[in-house]
Amino acid sequence: MYEKTFPNKRFKHTIEFLEKHVSNTESILDLGVVNPFTKIMKEHGYSVENTTGEDLDTDTSKIENSEAKVVTAFEIFEHLLSPFTVLKSIKSNKLVASIPLKLWFSSAYRSKTDMLDRHYHEFEDWQFDWLLEKAGWKIIDREKWTNPTKKIGIRPILRWFTPRYYIVYAERV
């Protein structure tokens, strides 16, 4: 179903992790606009509602008013100036979130054409764990995986064994 190419490898890991922790009978609020992974969740039987592009740093009303049983946040917290505020505003008791990890051999992502497509935070795993714990979440499970490329060079070689993605399942304490 999924090839071993980006983003399909990431999607495969993410859906397997989601299915491990969240029943498809539980409603999901997915932070971020509708995207290719929204379609994958729906194909796996999940009822998914997305945020609609509002600036979650300044407007958490969609999150606060949601009745969803689970919140998912796949590669979104690195784009926020204040992920703590968003994490505190979540009403549901379950969270599945993934982030790209900070790579010591690569600078933070910054689109040259899209002012909103930038990483304000690239976390190490312990930093993300600490953020979640400080916001009132207990991490139940976590996984990391690499994202190798077929390019030639030192950085592409490092990507074969340096984890790039980190996903957690957490519950409200």
Buried (B, 14 or more C-beta within 10 A) or exposed (E): EBEEEEBBBBBBBBBEBBBEBBEBEBBBBBBBEBBEBBEBBBEEEBEBBBBEEEEBBEEBEBBEEBEBBBBBBBBBBBBBEBBBBBBBBBBBEBBBBBBBBBBEEEEEEEEEEEEEEEBBBBBBBEBBBEBBEEBEBEBEEBBBBEBBEEEEEEEEBBBEEBBBBBBBBBBBE
